[in-house]
Amino acid sequence: NKPMIRKDEQDVIYRTEAGKFDQLIADIAERHEKGQPVLVGTVSVEKSEKLSTLLKKQGIRHEVLNAKNHAREAEVVSVAGRLGAVTVATNMAGRGTDIMLGGNAEFLAVQEMKKRGLDPEENSEEYEAAWDEVFADVKARVDEEGDKVREVGGLYVLGTERHESRRIDNQLRGRSGRQGDPGESRFYLSLEDDLMRRFRSPLADAMLARTDFDDAQVITGRTLTGLIKNAQAQIEARNADSRKNVLKYDDVLNRQRLAIYSDRRVILEGDNIAERVQHFMEDAITQVIRDHTAKGHDESWDFDALWTELKSLYPIDVTVEEVAADARTRKGGIDQEGLIREILSDAKIAYDKREASLGGEAMRELERRVVLQVLDRRWRDHLYEMDYLKDGIGLRSMAQRDPLIEYQREGHLMYETMMNQIKEETVGYLFNLDVQVNEQAGGSVEAKGLENAPEATQQKLAYSAPDEDGDAEVHDADGNVAGGSARQSTASGTPQNREERRKQAKRNR
């Protein structure tokens, strides 16, 4: 690496934006006339087009490189260092390539080959044969022109105003003075620039109000220079805080993502998840029973509703009467823990029967496929819900609550709800799916309806409305009245999660 010899001139400040552009155009015209290449940096596409219009009025030939002209970026950058070149660019320009004084020899050689009608694909042999001669000729011309550019001062970088970040200003300056080349940079500012308007000081307001100030007169003073640096520092600090805040929000979802992807990796690698599925079954059934027996005592419990919901999870064999008779033999009423033990014991027997009918290997394959399908679908839904939560969580600040704390709290509750739904749907599918084991294909499992389970569920998620007598009518997706009550429609067919059934029952009421 060679030492940097670029001259970074002091900023020049003008009272109005119009006065700044007049002096800026005059500076460009002077540099262009003596052959010094100029790179003009603007903060927006709008400003680059405005400056281009002013240059056209002065008859200065130039190239505009912004988001509207990105297709020609390589071509424009390759000639931006030639004698008399003027390039107007936004801060998106010139990334990944140097502006070479005299031009980019390799790119110009490719252009010369195209002029001769040579293509590297259509006539590759002729192209290779002529390349060395063409490149040597172009390189000699580029080196000669580069020496002339160095004599007139190298690339002149001109900034039309300060950016919000000093880092971007330094990137613009850094386009000049590469690898020991000479160069020069300067920023033209005005008191009407966006940065100055946002952080206006009483001194700046006083200068704008003065009528005895010529627009072409340069304003100097440490106060204004300090004001610009202070404005940039404030914006940088605010942007840094914003990025930190975004990172804190993302960390909430990232922890959930790591947990989910860890589970998926175990399933995809083919590990035995039978024990995990057993826990799913225990947790899902226990939660259903606790929800139905949380309040009151056994005389007030709705055993019909409890058994209806349990039947949607697995083919329950034990009856309410059998549970009650067993409780009487122990000389006590039906308690919650005893009911959980009885139901879990019955579910374990049903699961063993299911495994015996399918075979151990087929059951393990079914568990993997079901858990993976349910996990992926519920995780996608959870991501959408977290996005909705994040969009509106800022309004919590109006209630004197920290939006980040609220996002963390509700995100955790939503994650727990998702995990409960995964457990419940997994158990329901394992017991209720129509499974066929193909012995000829090495015992492969075909679970009918599993891949299309989300679509089938969506078709059944219709709506309900009161009829003329005030009774609930269930309508399908086309608006037709579906047969059967709302409870029958949710308790049959492909198992749905408990939360959706509760919402449906609430709408029916």
N, C-alpha and C positions, 0 to 999 in steps of 0.2 A: 504494500500500500504506500501511496505517496502522500506527502503532507498537503493539507487543504490550503489553497491560496485565494479562495473566493473572497471578494470584498462585500461585506454585509453593511449596506448604507443605513443611516438613521431614517426612521419613518418621517414622511412629510404629511402634515395635517392641514386640511383646508376647511373653510367654514361650511360650504355647501357641497352636495354631491355633484352638482353640475360643474362647479368650479374645479373639483377634483378630476372629473373626466376630461375636461378641457386640457388641463396640464398633463394628464396621463397620455392623451392622444399625441400631444406635442412631443413628449419624451419618446414615445414609440416611433414617431415619424423621424425624429433625429437619429435614433439608433438604427432604424431601418435604412436610412439614407447612407450611412457610413458602412453598412453591410453587417452589422452585429446582429446575430439571431436573438429574437426576443420570445420568451415564454411568459404569457400573461395568465395569472391564476385568478379565477373568480370563485365566488362562494355558491353560485347557483347557475342553473341553465338560463334563467331569465337574464341575469347580469351578463353572461357570456354572449347572448344574442343581442343585447343592447349595445355592448362594446363592439360587436361585429358590425352593427349598423353604422356606428360612428366611424369605424375604420374604412368602411366602404365609401362614406361621404368624402373622406380624405384621399381616396384612391390608393389605399395601402393594401396590397395583396396579402392575404392571410388564410390560415386554416382554423376552423373551429372544431374543437374536440370536446364533446359533452355526451350526455346519455343518449341524445338523439342521433349521434354520429359514431357510436362505439364500434360499428363494423369496420371502420377505416382506421382504428386506433393504431395498429402496427404500422400502417403506411404513413400516417401523420407523424408519429413519433420518430420514424426512421429518417425523416428529412427535417426535423425540427431544429437540428444543429447546423444546417447549411447557411451559407452567406445570405444575409438579408431575410431569412425566414421569420415570419411572425405567426405564432401559434397561440390561440386563445383556448384555454382549457379550464374545466372545473377540477375540483380536487380528486376526481376519480381517474384522471388521466395519467398515463406514463408509468403505471405500476408494473414492476417486473422487468423493466428494460431501461437501459441508460440512453440518454439523449447524447449521441456521439457527435462531436464537432466535425463538420464537414459531411456528415451523413453516415448511415449504417451501410458499410461496404457490402455485406452479405445480402441484405435486402435489396439494395440497388442492383446487385449482380443478378439476382433472381428476376427483377423487373427487366433488365437488359436481355436476359434469355427469353423472356416472354415476347419481347419486341422482335426477336429473331425467329419466332415461331417454334421454339423448342420447348417441349413439355417433358418433365421427368418421368411421366408414366407412359405416354404414347410413344415417344422416341427416346428411351432412356440411354441407349448407347451413344447417340449423337450428343445428347445432353451432357453426359459424363465427359465425352471427348472435348467439348468446347468449354467446359466449366472453368478449368484452370486458367485458360487464356483470358476469358471474360472477367473472371474475378480479379486477376492480377492487374488488368487494365483499369477496372473500376476502383480497386484499392489504391492505385497510384493517384488517380484523380481525387479520391476522397482525402488522401493524406495531404495532397497539395492544397485542397480547399480548406482542410482543417488547420493548416498552418496559417492561412490568411485569416481564419476566424479567430485564432489565438492572438494574432497581431492587433485585431480591433477590440480585444477584451474578453473574448469567449462568450458563453451564453449569458444573457441578461434576463434574470427572473424578476418579474414585476407583479406584485400582489395588489389587487384592486381594493382590498379591505382585509382586516384581520378576521380570522376564523374564531369560532368559539373556543377552540383548543389550540394552545401553542404548539402542540405536537403536529397538527396539520400545517401550521405555518412553517415549521422546521422541515417538514417533508417537502413543501413547495420550494423552499430555499435549496434543499438538497438535490434538486434536479440539476443544479449548476455546480461547477467546480468538482467534477468527479475525477478521481485518480490523478490529482495534481494539475488538472486543467484550470486555466484562468476562468474567472466568472465574476458576476456581480448580482446583487439582489437588493430590492427596495420595495417597501410597502407604501402605497398611497391611501390615505385615510381622510374621512370627512366627519364632521360632527353630526351628519345626518345618516351615517351608517347604522345598520341594524344593531350592531353591538353597542354603539354609543347611545342609541335611543333607549335601549333597555336599561342602561346604567348611566343615565344622564345625571350630570353634576350641576350645581348652581353656576359654576364657572362656564360650563359649556352652554347652558341656557342664556347666560349673559352675552356670550360671544355671538350666538345665533341672533339675538335680538338687536345687536348693533347694526347700524346702517352705514357707518363710516368705514366698514371693513370691505376691502376688495376681495372678490371671490378667488382671484389668482394669487392672493397673498398667503404665504405659508405661515401657519401658526406654530410657534415653538413654545416650549415650556415643560419643565419636569412634572408639573401638576397634571397636564393632559396625558403625558406618557405614562405616569403612574396610574391614572384613571383607566387607561386601556389595559394595563397589566392586571389591575385589580379586578376589572370586569371579567377578563379571561380566567383569572384564578377562581372567582366566585362560580362561574359556569362549570369549570372543571370539578370543583368540589361538589356542586349540586349533582352533576352527572355521575360522579363517583358514588355518592350516597344512593342515587337511583339504582345503579348497578348492584350495589350491596343489597339493597332492598329486594331487587328482582332475584338475586341469588338466594336470599332467605326464603322467598316464596317457592323457588324451584327446589330447594332442599327438602321441603315437605313432601313433594311428589316424588323426588328422587329416592328417598328412603323407602317409600312404598314400592317404587319401581324395582329397586334392588331385591326386595323381599319376593315380589312376584316372579321376577326373572330367575331367582335362585330356585324357586319351586318348579318353574317350567324346565329348567336345565336338568333337574333330577328326573322329571318325567320323560324328557326327550332322550336322555341317556339310557333309558330302559331300566331304571332301578325299580325294585319291588316296592310298591306303594300300598300294599294290602293293609299294613298297620295304620297308615295315615287315613285310608278310607274308613277303617273301623272307627277311628276317632271322629271323622266326619259324621258317621252315622250316629255315634253317641251324642255328639254336640247338637246335631240337628234335631234329633228326637227329644233330647233333654230340654232344648229351648222351646220347642212346641208345647211340651207339657207344662213347663214353668209359666209360659204366657197364659195358658188356660186355667192355671191353678194358683195364680199369684195372689188373688184376693179372695176373701171369705173362707169358707170351709167346704168340706166335700158335699154338703147338701145343696150348696149354691153353685157348684161347678156345673158347667154345661158339657156333660160327657158326650152328647151326640155331636156337638161341634168339634170336640177334641178328637173323637174317633174318625170323623169325616176328614179332618186334616191329616191324621196319621195314615189313613188309607191312601191319600195322595202321595205319601212318601214310600210306603212299603205295604205288602199284603198282610195286614195285621190279622192274626189268627185268634188271639185272646179276646174275650168279650168283657164288657163292663160287669156283667153278672159274675163272671169267673173271678175278676179282680175283687169285687165286693165280697164274694164268698170266702176268698182267701183271707181277706182282711178280718172277717168275722171269726174265722178259726183262730186268728191271733188275738181275739178279744180286743179289738180296737177298730176305729174307723179307717177310711182310706186316707192315708197321708201322702204328701207329695213325693217324698223320697221313696216310699214303698211302691207307689205307682210308677216311678221312673225305673226302678229295678225290674218290675214285672214287664214293662213294655220293652226295655232294652234286652231282656232275656228272650222275649218273643222275637224281637228283630234279629238277634244273633242266630236263632234257629232258622228264620226265614232266609238269612244271608247264606247260611251253610247249605240250605236246600238249593238256593240259586247257584251256588258254586258247584254243588254235586251234579246238577243238571247240565251245566255248561262244561265242567272240567276245570281243573286248577289253572292250566296254562291259558285257556280261553278267558277265564275270569280276570286274570292279571292283565291281559291285553285289553279287555273291555274297560277295566278300571283306568288304565292309562289313557285310552281314547276319550272316555267320558270326562275325566278330570281336565284333560287338556282343552277339549272343546268348551266346556263350561268356564274354565279359567280365562281363556282368551276372550270369550264373548263378554263376560262380566267385567273384565279389565278394560275393554274398549268402552263399554258404557260408563265405567267409573272415570275414565279420562275425560269424556264429554262432560260429566257432572262436575268434575273438578274445574274444568274451564268455565262453566257457568258460574260456579261459586266464586272463582277468582275475578270474573268480570264485575260482579256486584258487591264484592266484599268491602270495597272502599267506602261504601255508604255507611258502614258501621261506625265510621269516625264521627258521623253526625249525632250518634247516640253516646259519644264520649267513650267509645271502645276502640282498642287497638286492632286495626284490621288484620295485622299479621297474627296476633294471638287468636283472633276469631277464626282465621283461615286454618291455623294449625289445629285448633280444637275441632272444628266441624270437619276438616279433612280426615282427622283420626276417626271420628264417628262414622263418616261415610265409608272409610276403609273397613271398619269392623262390620258394618252392614253388608258390604260387598262380600266379605269372607263368609258371613252367615248365609248369604244367598248362594254362594258357591257350594257350601256344604250341603244345603238343603236340595239344590237342584241336582247335585252329583248323586245323592242317595236316591232321589226320585227316578233319575234316568237309569241307574243301575238295576233297579227293581222292575221298572215298567217298560223298558225298551224291548222291542221284538228282536231277539238276537238269534242268528243262525251261525253255526260253526261249520266251516267247510273243511271236512277231513281230507279231501283230495288236495287242498292247497296248503297242507301242513298245519291244519288246525286254525287257519285264519278266521277272524271274527268279522261278521257283517252285521252292524247294528243299524237296522232300518229306522230312519227318521232322525238319527243323531246329527248328521251333517246339516240337515234342513230344519233343525229344531228352532233356531231363532225365527226363520221365516214362518214356520207353522205357528209359533207362539204369537207372532205379530198378527197373523190372520185371525186368531181367536180373540185378540185384544180389541174387541169392538167397543160399544158403549151402551148404556142403558138410559131409558127415559120413561116417565110415567105415562100410562095410557089414560083413556077417558075415565076409567074407574079409579084411578090413582095407584094402580098396581104397576110394578116395575116390568118393563119390556126390555129384553136384551136384543140389540140390533147387531147384525154382522157388519163387515167392512163396507158393504154396498148399501147399508141402511135398511136392509130387510129384517123383519122380526124373526129372530132365531127361536127355535123350539126349546122348551125346557126353561127352568128357572136359572137365575144367576148362579146359585150355588152349584147346580148340576153342571153348568158349563165350565166352571172353574175347577171342579173336583174330578173331572174326567179327562181322558186323553193324555197328552204330554204334560208332565207335572210342571207347574209354574211355582214361582217362589211365593212365600207367604205374604210378603209385602204387597205384591201385585194383587193377590186375592183380597187383602184387606182394603186396598184402594177401590177395587171393584165393588165390594160389599158396601163401602161408604157411599159410593156414587149411587148404588141401588136405593139406599135409604133416603 
